[in-house]
Amino acid sequence: MPDLEKDMQKKEKENDTCGKDETAVPKLPVPPLQQTLRMYLQCMKHLVPEEQFKKTKVIVEQFGIPGGLGESLQQMLEERREKTMNWVFNYWLDDMYLNNRLALPVNSSPAIIFARQYFKDVNDQLRFAANLISGVQDYKALLDTHALPADFSRGQLSGHPLCMKQYYGLFSSYRLPGCTKDTLVAQKSNVMPEPEHIIVACNSQFFVLDVVINFRRLSEGDLFTQLQKIAKMAENEEEMLPPIGLLTTDGRTEWADARTILMKDSTNRDSLDMIERCICLVCLDSPSGVELNDTNMALQLLHGGGYHKNGANRWYDKPMQFVVGRDGLCGTVFEHSPFDGIVMVQCTEYLLKHMKESSKKLVRADSVSELPAPRRLRWKCSPEIQTHLASSAEKLQRIVENLDFTAYKFEHYGKEFIKKQKVSPDAYIQVALQLAFYRRHRRLVPTYESASLRRFDEGRVDNIRSSTSEAFAFVKAMTDDKTAVSDSEKMQRFKDAITAQTNYSILAITGMAIDNHLLGLREVAREHFKELPEIFTDETYLTSNRFILSTSQVPTTMEMFCCYGPVVPNGYGACYNPQPEHILFCISSFKDCKETSSEMFAKAVEESLLAMRDLCNKCNSTTAKPLAKQDAATQ
C-alpha cells in the first residue's frame, strides 16, 4: 500500500479529488513571527511561575531578534509553503498521531455512541448491521463518484468553502504500526483492484464479507443472508482461532513487533492484507453484561470492556469500525489520524438517517444459493505471538480498569438560554470549563480546543488556547471569598473572557493561531540543525504542550454523542454536545491519578454553569451590550 501523505500530494497534480469547489480553497498561511511570539508569551504568562516566565521571555525575545534564528526558520517555513499543498500537514500528522507510541484504545481513538437499540433476537441485530452496511455502500458511492456536496463554513465567518479531502480517507486509509513511527497508508493503487469487501468481527474471529460479487452490489437481503452465515460460523468452537485483534490494542511499537512476526507466515500475510485493504469493519458484539446507560455504553465503545468481553472483537488500525451489539449497544470507534471528528459525525449522521428511513421495511434473507460463503481469516500463531497476545490482553485490562469516565447530562438549560444572552454557546461552555477546573484545582492549565482549518487546502485543526488571562481574571472573581467583587465587575470580566475566547477562535480558524506555527518552526529547525533552539527545550514550551484539559465541541443533530480519553496522565478529556435544552458532557480521566476525578469535575461543571446562569440573570438588562459571538466552526 502506498504512503498516503505522498500519495495525496501526487494525486493533486493528477486530478482534483475534492470536487469542483476545491479550487476555491486557499493555502494555509504562515502567521507573522512576531505575532506568534507575542501571543505565546500572553498565553503562558499566567500559567507558569513568575521567575520561569522571566527566563522564557528572554529566550523568546532572543529567538525573535531581527536577523536571528527565528527569522531564518520563518523564511524556511514560507519557502515550504510555496512548495507544498499545506506546510504543516505532515508535521502535524506525525506530532499528533503517527509518532505517538501509546495504545489506540482510550488514548487516541474516539467513539461515537448511537441511541440504544432494542433487538428481539440475533436476527434483529443482523438486520440492523445489514442496513448499516447498505448505508455505508451508498455513502461510499457518493465518494467514489465525487457526488458528495461540498461543505461550507457556518457561524460568524460563514459561507467559505471547506476542504473535502478528509472524507476520501474514511474508507480508503489504514494506520500501519511502526517501531518508532506509524504510517498512514492508502489502499488505492494502480496495481491493486478497488476493495469490495468489509471485515466482520464476531466472537473475536474475523470474516471477509464481499459486498460486490460478479460486479453486482449485494442487496440488504443478501447482506443479511451473509451475516447469518457469519454468526453461525463464529459459534463453531472447533474452528476457533486466537483473538489476534488484541494485538491492535497494544502500544504501537509492541504491535509493530508482533506484526513483523505474523508477516513471516503466508497465511497471516493474506489475512492482514484482507483487513488492511477492507472498506471498514463491522463488529458484531456479544452482550456487554452491563446496564446500558450513557456512561457504560461509552466505556464499551472506547475499549470493548476488556479481552474477556469484546475488547478483542476489534481491529483498531482501521479508521472505520462500526459496532453492533447483541444487547443493542451500537456506535463507531474511529482511528483518528486520517480525519477529524466533524467529518466522522457528518458521515455517521448520513448513515443514521439512511437507516431511519429504510428501517420500516422488514428485511428477509434472500434465497440466493450462488452467494459464496464468507471466508474466515486464518492465523498461524507461533509461541512468540501467544506471548504477545497474553501481554496485550493484560495491558488492555489495565486500560479498562484505569479509565475514570462519566457521561453527564446538564439539564438546567441548553444553548437556547445561552443564545438569549447574546453569547456563543461554544465560548460560554469553554469559559465554564475554565471555571470548573479552577473550582476543582485552584489553578488554570494549558487547554486544548480543536479549531477546524478546513477553510484551507488539506486543513486539519489548530488549537484554541482557552485558558486566557481574561478567563483567569473571571474565574478568580467568581471564586474569591476574601474580597467582595460586585456582580457588575464579575459580568465585565465574563464579557472580557468571552471576547478573548472569541478573538482567539477567529485567529485559529483563519490560520493565525500559535500551536501549528511553533510546531512548524520546531520541526524545520530539527531538519536543519543538530540541536533544537532553546525556545523549544524551555520548560515553559514543554508545559504549554501538556494539555491537562483537552476539550472539543462535537454537536450532533441525530441522537448520538462522542467521547474520548485524556491526552496526559494527569489530565481530563472533556467532550461536549450542546443541545437546545441540555448539554451533554463526556468527562474522562485516569484512576491512577490522585488529583483528578471525572465525577467531581462533572459536578464542578454543573456548579459553574449554574453560577454563570445566575450571574447572567442578575445582570441581564435591556441596556446591556451584546457579547461577542464565536464562530460555530471550532468543533
N, C-alpha and C positions, 0 to 999 in steps of 0.2 A: 504493500500500500504506500502511495506517495506521501510525502510530508505535506500536511495541509497548509502550513504557513507559506511554503514556497509555491505550492500548487495554486493557492488563491491569487497570489501576485501574478503568476504566469497566465492564469485564465483571464485576468483583467485585460490583457492585450488581445486575447483571442476572441472573447465575447463578453457581453455585459450580463453577468449572472444575476443582477439585481433588478432587472426590469428597466423599462424605458425612462422611469423617473430618476434613476440612479445618477445620471449626468448632472442633475441639479444639486447634488450633494458635494460640498466643497471639501478640500483637505483640512485636516485638523491643524489649527495654528500653533506656533510655538510662542508661549507667553513672553513678554519682556522680562529680562533677567532681574532688573532692579525691582520690578513689581512683585515678582515671586519671592525674592529675598526679604522684602519689606513685609509681605503678608505672612511669611514663615515665622518671622520674629513676633508679629502680632498674635499669631495663633498659639505660640508656645510660651509667651511671657508669663502668663498667669497659671501655667500648668507645671512649671518646674521651679526649684528653689532659686532664690534671688541671685546667689553667688554663681550658681551654674548658668543662669541666663546671661549674666555679665560676660562670662567666658564665651558663651555661644555667640553673643553679639559681636565680640571682637573677631571671632573666627569667620562669621558670615560677612562682616564688613571687609575683611582681608580677601575673602573669596571674590567679592564683587567689585574690587577696586578697578578703575579704568585701565585697560590693557593687561589685566590679570588673568588668572586661570579660569575664573568664571566666564569671562567674555570669550575666551578661546573655546571652551566647551559649548557655550551658547552658539558660536559660529558653526561648530561641528553639527549641532542639532539642526540648525537651519539648513545646512547642506544636506543632511539626512532627509529632511522634509522634502526637499526637491527631488530626491532620488527614489523615495518610497511612496506607497499609497497612504501610509499612516506611520509617522515617525516613531510613535510609542507602542504600536500594536504588539510587536514581538517582545519588546522589553517587558511590557505589562503582562502579557500572557505567561511568560516564563516566571516572573516575580510572583504573580498572583496564584498561579496554579502549577505549572509544569516542574518548577524547582522544588515544590513542596513535597516533603517525604512522608507526611502524615497519612494515615489510612483515610480513604474517602468517606466511609460512613460517619455521619455526625460532623466531622472536621471540615468537609468540603462539599459534599453532595446534599443539596436541599431536597425537601419533599413537598409535594402538594397533596393535600388530603381532600378527597371528594366527600359529598354527603353520604352518610351510611346507606348502604343498600340492604334490602331485606329479601334474601334468596330463600325460596321454599325448599329447594334441593340443589344438588350439584348441577343439574341441567340449567337451572336459572343462572347460576354462576357462569356457566359456559356460554349461555346466550348473551349475557352481558359482555363477556370477553369477545365474542364473535362480533357483536355490534360495535365495540370499541375498535377492533381491528379493521372493520369495514370503514369506520370513520378515518382511521389512520391512512388507509388506501386513498380515500377521497382527498384528504389534505395533502398527501404526498403527490397526488396527480396535479394538484394546483401548483405545487413547487416545480414539478418536472416540466410542466408546460408554461412556466413563468406567468401563471394566471393569478397569483396571489396579489390582491390590491395593495398598492403602496401605502405605508403608514405615514401619517403627518403628525407633527408635534401638537400637543394640546396645552391649554393653560395660558400663562402670560405671554410667552413667546410662541404663540400658536401659528400653525399654517406652514411650518417648514417641512419639506420632505425629509424622511428619515431613511438611513441606510438599511437595506433589507438583507444584507449578506448573511446575518446570523441565522435567518430562517433556513438557509440552504445547508446549514450544519446540523439541523435537527435529526435527520435520518441518514446523513452521509459522512459521519465522522466517528472517530474512536480514539480513546486515550490509551496509548500504548505505554506500559510501565518501563522505566529505565533505571539503571543502577544509581545514577546521580541526577538524572533529569528525564521526565516523561516526554513523549512526542505526541502531538495531536496530528492524527493522520486522516486522510480522506480515502474512502473506499472506491471512489470513481477512478477509473484508469483506462488508458487506451487499449490495454490488452485483456482486462478482466471484464466480463459481462456485468450489466447492471444487476445488483442484488434483487432477487424476487422472493426472498424468504424472511420470515421472522423466527426468532428463537422463543420457544415456550418453555418456561421453567416450571416444573411440577414435582413436588416431593424431592427437591434438591437434585433432580435429574434434568437434563436439557434435551430438547427435541427440536428438529428442523421442521417448520411448517411452511411449505411452499404456498405463497398467496397468488402466484400466477403459474398455471400449468398448461402447457401446449398453447401458449400465447393468450390464454383466457384467464381473466381475473376471477378468482373464486368468489362466489356469492356468499352472502351471510349464512345461508343454509349450508353451503359447502364447508365454510369455516367452522360452523357448529359441529358438523359431522366429524371433521378432523380433530377438533378439540376433544370430542368424546373419546376418540381413539387414543389420544394422548393421555387423557385422565385414566383410562383403563390400563394402558402400558405402564404408567407411573406406579400403579398398585402392585405390579409384578415383582415380588421380593427377590425372586431368583435372578432377575435382570438388574438388580440394584447395584449402582456404581458409586464410588466415593464422591462426597459432596465437593467437587472441585471449585464451585463458586465461592467457597470460603476463602480461597487464596486471594480473591479480588478485594476482600475486606481488610487485608493486612497492609502494613506500611508499604509504600511504593517500591522501595529498594528490595524488601523481602519478597514481594510479589514478582518483581523482575527476576530475581534469582530463581524462584520456583518455576517461572515461565520458561527460563532458559533450559531447565532440566526437562520440563514437559516437551519442549520442542525437539528433543533428541529422538523422540519416537514418532513415526509417520502417522500413527493413529491419532495421537494427540495433536499433531500439526494440522491434520484435517479438521478436527473438532474446533480447535482455536480459530482456524481460518473461517469456518462457518459462522462462529459467533462474532468475530471481528468484522465480517462483511455483511452482517444482517441489517435489516431495516430498523428493527427495535426488538426489545424483549417484552414479553407478556408473562408475568409471574403469577401463576395460579397458586395462591397461598392456602395452606391449611388453616383451620380456625386458630386464632391467636390465644384463646383461653383467657382473655381479659375483658372487663367491661368496656364497651366501645364508646367512651366519652371522647371529647376532642383531644385531651391530653394523651390518653392511651393510644388513640388512632395515630396521632403524630409520632409517638415513640415507635410504634410498629413499622411505620413507613420509613423512619430515619435509619433504623438498624435491624428491623426484622425480628426483634425480640431475642436475638442471640442464635447460636448454632443449633440449639435443641428445638427451636421454633422454626422461623422462616428466614433466619439470617443467611443460610447457605442457598436459599432459593432466589439468588440474585447474581448478577454479573455487573459489578459496579463500574467497569471501564466503559460500558456502552452508555452514551448520553441519555437515551430514552428507555426507561423501564416503567412499564405500566403494571401495577399490582391490582389483582382482582382476588379478594379473599373469600373463602367459603362462607365466612361469617358476615360478609357484607362490607368488610373493610377494603376500601379501594382508593387508589391515588397513583401518583407518579413519584419516582425517585430519579433525579437527573444529575448526570455528570456535568459540572458547571462550566468547564473550560471552553466549549465551542459557542455558547450563547448565554445571554443574560436572562434573569428571571422573568422580565416582562414579555420576552419572546416566547418563553415556555408557557406563560399564562395565556397569551393570545392563542397559541396552538391548542392548549387544553380546553379553553372555553369553546373553541370551534368544535372540538370532539364532543364535549358535553351537550352542546346544542344539537349536534347531529344525532346523538344518542337519544336525547329527549324527544326529538321529532320522529324518530324511527322506532321507538321502544313500544309503541302501541300495538304494533303487529306482532303476532306470535311467530317466532322463527322455528321452523321444524327442520329436522335433519333431512338433507337432500339424499335421495337414493341414487347415488352416483357411484356405481361399483368400480368405475375405471379410475377413481381417485387413488393414487398410491398411498400407502400408509405413511404417516410421518416417521421420520428416522430419529432414533435415539442416538445422541452423540456418545461415542465410546472414549474411554480413557485407559491408558496403561500407567499404573502408578507404582513407581519404584519406592523402596524404603525411604529414600530421601524425601519424596513427595508426601508420604504418610507422616513423616516428621513435621514437614511444613504445615500440613493440614491440622495436626494437633496443636501446633503453635498458633496458627491463625484462629482456630476455634477459641483457644484460651484468651487471646488478645481481644477478639470480638466481644467475648463475655465481659471483659474488663470495661470496654467502651460502653456496653449496655448498662452495667451496674454503676458507672461513674456519671452518667448523664442525669443532670437535675433539670427537669423540664416542666413547664406548666403552660397550658393554653388558657388564657384568661379573657373573658368577655366583659368589657366595661359597658354597663347597660344604662348608666345615668344620663348619657347623651351621646350623640354622634356628630358627624361632620355638619349636619344641618344647623345645630346650635353654633358651631364654630364659625360657619359662613355668615351667620347673622351678626357676629362680632366684627365682620369685615376682615377676617383673618384667613389665610390659607390653612386648611386642616393639617397639611404636612408640617408647615413651620410651627404651628401650635403644638402638635404632638412631639416634635423634636425638642422644643423648649420644655415640655412636660417631662420628657425622658431625662433631660439635664437636671431638672428639679428633683425628680425621683432618685437619681443617682446621688445627688448631694444630700438628700434626706437620709439615705442609707449609709453613705461613706464619708460625708463631710469634706468632699473634695470633688473636683471635676477632673476628667481624664481625656486623653485623645479619643475622639469619637469618629466613627466611620459611618457616613450615609452615602449610599451609591447614587450617583447622578449620571443619567444617560448621556452619552456622547454620540448618539446615533444621528445627530444633525450633520455629522462628518463621515467621510468615507472610512469604512472599516472601524467606525467608532464603537467602543465598548463603554467603559464607565470611568469617571474620576470620583474624587472624594469630596463631599461637603463636610467640612470640619465644624460640627455643630456646637462644640464646647467653646463658644466665643467668649471674649471678655465681657460682652454685654449680657450674655446668658449667665455668666458668673456673678455679675452685679445683681441680676434679677433674683437668682436663687438665694443669694445671701440676704437680700432684702426680705424674701418670703420666709426665711428660717431664723432670722436673728431675733432672739427673745430679749437681748440685753438693751438694744436701742429701739425706741419706738419709731418705726418707719410708717409714714402715713399711707393710706390706700392710694392716694393720688400719686405719691412717689413710686410706690410699687407698680402702679399702672404705667407710669412713664418708663420705668425700667423694663417692664414687659414689652412695651412698644419698641423700645430700643433693641431688645433681644430678637423680636420678630423681624425688625428691619435688617439687623445684621445677618440673621439666618437667610432672609430673602436675598440680600445682596450677594452673599457667598454662593447661594444656589444658582443665581443667574450667571455668575462668573464660571461656575463649574460646568453648566450645560452649554456654555459658549466657548469652552476650551481654555479658560483662563484661570483654573484652579492651580494649586501648587503641587499636589502629590505626583501627578504624572510628569510634570516638568522636572521636579527634583529627581525622580526616578530616571528620567532620560539623561539628565546631566551626570548622574552617578554611573549609569551603565556605559555612556560614551567615554567617561573617564576610565572605567575599568578596561575598556577595549584599547585605550591608547597609552595608559600609564601602568607602571608596576604596582604603585600604591594608590589607594583611594585618597582624594583630598580630605583634609581634616574635617570639613563640614559634614562629611558622610560617616565619619567614625566617632564624632562627638556624641556624648551621652544624650544630649537633647534630641538629636536626629533619631537615635535609636529609640528613645522614648516616644517620639512622635509617630513611630510606625508600630507601636504596640497598642492595638486598638482594643482597649478593655471594654469599650461599649461599641458593638458592631450592629448597626441598625439598617433597616430597609423598609420602605413602604411598598407593599405589594397589594394594591387594590384589585378586587375581583367583582365581576357582575354576576357570576354564577355562584352557586353555593359550594364554595371550596375555600381553602386557605393554605398559606405557605409557611414553612418553618425551616430553621437550620440551627446548627450548633454554634458555640462561641469560637472565636478565632485565636484566643490566647488562653493559657491555663487558668488565669485569674480573671477571666472576662465574662461578659454576658453577650448572648445573641438576642436581639430584640426586633422581631419582625412584626409589622402591624398592618391591619387591613381596616381602614376607616369605612364605615357604612353609615347611612343616613341617621340611624337612631342608636347605634352602638359602635364600639371599636374593639376588634379582636386583636389581642396581643399574644404572641408566642415567645415566651421568655426561656432562654436556656443558659445553663452554667454547668460547672463540674462539681460533683460532690466532694472531691478530694481537696478542693479549695475552701478553707475555713472562712474566708472573707465574703464569699458570695452565697446567695440563696435565691433561687428563682421565685419561690413563693413570696419571700419578703420583698423582693424587688417589684413583683407584680402589685403587692399591697402598697408600696411606695408610689407606684404609677397611679393607682386609684386615688390615693390621698392627694397627689399633685394635681391630677385632673379636676378633682372636686374643689381644691383650693383656688385653682385658676378660674373655674366657673364662678365661684363666689366672688372673686375679685372683679371679674368682668361684669357681673350683675350689679355689684355695688357702684362701680364707676360708669356704668352704662348711662349715657345721656345723649340727647339729640345734638348737642354741640360737639361731641367727641369726634376727633378726626379719624377717618378710616385708617386702619393699619395696612401696611403694605401687603400685597398678595404675592404669594410664592408660586413659581411655576409648578404645574402639576406633573411635569415630566421628569421629576427627580426620583422616579422609582428605581 
